[in-house]
């Protein structure tokens, strides 16, 4: 489910289709008049400047846009007899800048640049707050994407780590339960090296939190964890004993976390 925007106490739905981001202009219209949202959108579409803006956006972004049909609407726009609905515009010109959704959670959605234009027609103040909230949402999504990439990196390294365990630490005679214990034991080796506690100790200390300690790790810790998994796989292949591996991994974790935290801290001295 796409996140919603909160603008001046008005909830605005968002959507994504074919790489374009859309904002519900029906929700924007509710800020002006909650009982006449369709009328407001149709009145906006009657405006000649609106038709020219929509046509220019389509020509820049939509290779299947129908210019002949667009010219017909542009000639009629502004006349007292001219009426136009989002559905008519979409079907006649093959437009992609507007989307008309039916049903309980339906409404008219517009590509973000078009939605900002509609918001300006509704209220300049609302438009400015909408842009600010949309930018905040994009920054939040970008940060989450970065966290997900780091988390997936740790998962990929876990596969390398698990393969090294399987090839070097698990004899064929072990039961599945014993095998699972070996994997968990090696995972806890990394947990202790980086976090200072085992998975069980973390769960006992955080009974109200969902997931495990790695789900609640920050980006620096996830990067470090990915590196520790790679190094532990190497140490296992080198046949280093577990106590020796723990010491080396802990020393590595300390060095890397210092570097990562220092790199993320803005320089306050102003020195070159």
Secondary structure, 3 states (H helix, E strand, C coil): CCCCEEECCEEECEEEECCEEEEEHHHHHHHHCCCCHHHHHHHHHHCHHHHHHHHHHHHHHCCCCCHHHHHHHHHHCCCCCCCCCHHHHHHHHCCCCEEEECCCCCEEEEEHHHHHHHHHHHCHHHHHHHHHHHHHHHHHHHHHHHHHHHHHHHHHHHHHHHHHHHHHCCCCCCCHHHHHHHHHHHHHHHHHHHHCCCHHHHHHHCCCCCCCCCCCCCHHHHHHHHHHHHHHHHHHHCCCCHHHHHHHHHHHHHHHHHHHHHHHCCCCCCCC
